[in-house]
């Protein structure tokens, strides 16, 4: 039962049938994603709090946030070049 006529609603049954469920690659993929997300959030939060408590917060928060984004990109690039992400998402 969908809101658009002549179109099947996507939901849990479609997820189970077409993609193998919520975690088709297993619990380790979910845990790996969770660890990556927490690493990113905690790093960003710590740097922003430290910059906010500095002498010039307006300038330092922006600089610190850019530094964290650049650092995360570098980490992801190194991991991608090593090949750890190959085959994870197809």
Secondary structure, DSSP 8 states (H G I E B T S, - for coil): --SSTT----SHHHHHHHH-STTTT-HHHHHHHHHHHHHHHHHHHHHHHHHHTSSSHHHHHHHHHHHHHHHHHHHHHHHHHHTTTTTT--
